[in-house]
Amino acid sequence: MKLFDLDSPLMQFLNKVADMMWLNILTLICCIPIITVGPALTALHYMALKMARNEECYITRDYFKSFKLNLRQGILIWLIQLVVIVLLIGDFLILNYSAINFGQPMKIILMVVSIVVLFTFTFVYPVLAKFDNTVLRTIKNAFFIGILQFPKTILMMILSVVPAVLFVTAPQIIPVVFLFGFSAPAWVSAKLYNKFFRKLEDQMNGTGESEGEENADGEEQEDERIFKDELDESLQEEPPRIG
């Protein structure tokens, strides 16, 4: 096999790098309006999982397919996330700077709530990208998955903040962060939760497969998400092994 053949390991690696660069740029562009951060991150994780599974994909077309499909729910979840983050930051500021002594138990409770929120929002966009549920059920499912995947959830949380840390502490590699700051952590995270998602898909396929939706022109819109309104019960009754 020649080094520069299309099927050679080198060319496959270069194609993967180029796809991740373009995926990162698309995500950055779609995050600019702020209100669309949720759908943008959902589409990012949708593509990252397809790439982690080496599935055939067209970055631009498939990205915007997921973006459009999850636009409303992605915006709602993002707004909920913003409100929760603002409230938590406000609570921490009150505890630290208020003249009133709230005591150690209150700080512990607030820390526990913050950890629960972090666990939930670490998985909420991957869950929204792959599984079809209501907003509240998606958030609930993300929380259960975050708990069940505990060690991997911590690693995913670390991966998500590494680009921001590098951006602040190492300005010389800002171009690298600009090109891979979203896509690389999302791809590595997809590698981590891919096996678990496979188990859930195998468990649910045949009992709640999503049907194609029709768009405004009456054409069928492909929906690759797996099921509706059933995951949380399955997780509580028969939690898949983490292995």
C-alpha positions in Angstrom: 0.0 0.0 0.0 1.4 3.4 -1.0 1.8 6.0 1.6 -0.5 8.5 0.0 -3.3 6.1 -1.2 -6.7 7.2 0.0 -7.0 4.0 2.1 -3.6 4.3 3.7 -3.4 4.9 7.5 -1.7 8.2 6.9 -4.4 9.6 4.7 -7.2 8.3 7.0 -5.5 10.0 9.9 -5.1 13.3 7.9 -8.8 13.1 6.8 -9.8 12.6 10.5 -7.8 15.6 11.5 -9.3 17.7 8.7 -12.8 16.6 9.7 -12.2 17.5 13.4 -10.9 20.9 12.4 -13.9 21.7 10.3 -16.2 20.3 12.9 -14.6 22.6 15.5 -15.0 25.7 13.2 -18.7 24.9 12.6 -19.3 24.6 16.3 -17.6 27.9 17.0 -19.6 29.6 14.3 -22.9 28.2 15.5 -22.1 29.2 19.1 -21.6 32.9 18.2 -25.3 33.8 18.6 -25.0 32.5 22.2 -28.7 31.4 22.2 -27.8 28.5 19.9 -24.9 27.1 22.0 -27.1 24.1 23.0 -28.0 22.9 19.5 -24.4 23.6 18.4 -23.0 21.4 21.2 -25.6 18.7 20.5 -24.6 18.6 16.8 -21.0 18.5 17.9 -21.5 15.4 20.0 -23.7 13.8 17.3 -20.8 14.1 14.8 -18.2 13.1 17.4 -20.0 9.8 18.1 -20.3 9.1 14.4 -16.6 9.7 13.9 -15.7 7.7 17.0 -17.6 4.8 15.5 -16.0 5.3 12.1 -19.4 5.7 10.5 -19.7 7.3 7.1 -20.5 11.0 7.6 -20.5 14.3 5.8 -19.5 16.9 8.3 -21.4 19.9 7.2 -24.6 18.2 6.1 -24.9 15.9 9.1 -23.9 18.6 11.5 -26.7 20.9 10.4 -29.1 17.9 10.2 -28.6 17.4 13.9 -28.5 21.1 14.6 -31.9 21.6 13.0 -33.4 18.4 14.5 -32.5 19.4 18.1 -32.8 23.2 17.7 -35.8 23.8 20.0 -34.8 21.3 22.7 -31.1 22.3 22.5 -32.0 26.0 23.1 -34.3 25.1 26.1 -31.7 22.9 27.7 -29.0 25.6 27.2 -31.3 28.2 28.8 -31.9 25.9 31.7 -28.2 25.3 32.1 -27.5 29.1 32.0 -30.1 29.8 34.7 -28.7 27.0 36.9 -25.1 28.1 36.5 -26.0 31.8 37.4 -28.0 30.6 40.4 -25.1 28.5 41.7 -22.5 31.2 41.1 -24.8 33.6 43.0 -25.2 31.2 45.9 -21.4 30.7 46.1 -20.9 34.5 46.2 -23.5 34.9 48.9 -22.0 32.2 51.0 -18.4 33.6 50.7 -19.1 37.3 51.0 -22.3 37.7 53.0 -22.0 39.0 56.6 -24.4 36.2 57.6 -22.7 32.9 58.7 -24.6 30.1 56.9 -22.4 27.4 58.4 -20.6 24.4 56.9 -23.7 22.2 56.2 -25.0 24.8 53.7 -21.7 24.9 51.9 -21.6 21.1 51.7 -25.2 21.0 50.3 -24.3 23.6 47.7 -21.2 21.6 46.7 -23.2 18.4 46.3 -25.8 20.2 44.2 -23.0 21.6 42.0 -21.5 18.1 41.5 -25.0 16.8 40.5 -25.4 19.6 38.0 -21.9 19.0 36.5 -22.6 15.3 36.1 -25.9 16.0 34.4 -24.7 18.6 31.9 -21.6 16.6 31.0 -23.9 14.1 29.4 -27.0 16.1 28.5 -25.9 17.1 24.9 -24.6 13.6 24.0 -27.9 12.1 25.2 -29.9 14.7 23.3 -27.9 14.0 20.2 -28.6 10.3 20.2 -31.8 9.7 22.1 -35.2 11.2 21.4 -37.0 12.3 24.6 -38.6 15.3 26.2 -36.4 18.0 27.6 -37.0 17.0 31.3 -36.5 13.3 30.5 -33.3 14.1 28.6 -31.9 15.9 31.6 -33.0 13.1 33.9 -31.4 10.5 31.7 -28.2 12.5 31.5 -28.0 12.5 35.3 -28.4 8.7 35.6 -25.9 8.1 32.8 -23.4 10.5 34.5 -23.7 8.5 37.7 -23.5 5.1 36.0 -20.4 6.2 34.1 -18.9 7.9 37.1 -15.1 7.5 36.4 -15.6 8.4 32.8 -17.8 11.3 33.7 -15.0 12.8 35.7 -12.5 12.4 32.8 -15.0 14.0 30.4 -15.4 16.9 32.7 -11.6 17.4 32.8 -11.4 17.1 29.0 -14.0 19.8 28.6 -12.0 22.4 30.6 -8.6 21.6 29.3 -9.0 23.8 26.2 -10.1 26.8 28.4 -7.1 26.2 30.7 -4.7 26.1 27.8 -6.3 29.2 26.3 -5.5 31.1 29.4 -2.2 29.6 30.5 -0.6 29.0 27.1 -1.5 31.8 24.6 1.1 30.5 22.1 -1.2 27.5 21.3 -4.4 29.4 20.9 -4.6 28.5 17.2 -4.6 24.8 18.2 -7.4 25.5 20.7 -9.3 27.4 18.0 -9.0 24.4 15.7 -9.6 21.5 18.1 -10.8 23.0 21.4 -14.4 21.6 21.0 -14.0 18.7 18.6 -11.0 16.9 20.2 -12.5 16.6 23.7 -15.9 15.7 22.2 -14.3 12.9 20.1 -12.3 11.5 23.0 -15.5 11.6 25.2 -17.4 9.8 22.5 -14.8 7.1 22.6 -15.3 6.8 26.3 -19.1 6.5 26.3 -19.5 4.8 23.0 -19.6 1.3 24.5 -22.2 2.3 27.1 -24.4 4.0 24.5 -24.2 0.8 22.3 -25.6 -1.2 25.2 -28.5 1.2 25.6 -29.2 1.2 21.9 -29.1 -2.6 21.8 -31.4 -2.7 24.8 -33.9 -0.3 23.4 -33.9 -1.1 19.7 -37.1 -2.8 18.6 -39.1 -1.4 21.5 -39.0 2.3 20.8 -37.3 3.1 17.5 -37.8 6.6 16.3 -39.7 7.1 13.1 -38.8 9.5 10.4 -40.3 13.0 10.7 -41.7 15.1 7.9 -40.5 18.6 7.2 -42.6 21.5 6.0 -42.5 20.3 2.4 -43.9 16.9 3.3 -40.6 15.1 2.8 -39.4 12.6 5.3 -36.5 13.8 7.5 -34.2 11.1 8.7 -34.0 10.8 12.5 -31.3 8.5 13.7 -32.1 9.0 17.4 -33.1 5.7 19.1 -36.3 5.9 21.2 -38.8 8.1 23.0 -39.5 8.4 26.7 -38.2 5.1 28.0 -34.5 5.3 28.9 -34.8 6.4 32.5 -37.1 3.5 33.5 -34.7 1.1 31.9 -31.7 2.6 33.7 -33.4 2.3 37.0 -34.8 -1.2 36.6 -31.9 -2.8 34.8 -28.8 -0.6 34.8 -26.3 -1.9 32.2 -23.0 -3.0 33.6 -20.1 -0.6 33.3 -17.3 -2.6 31.8 
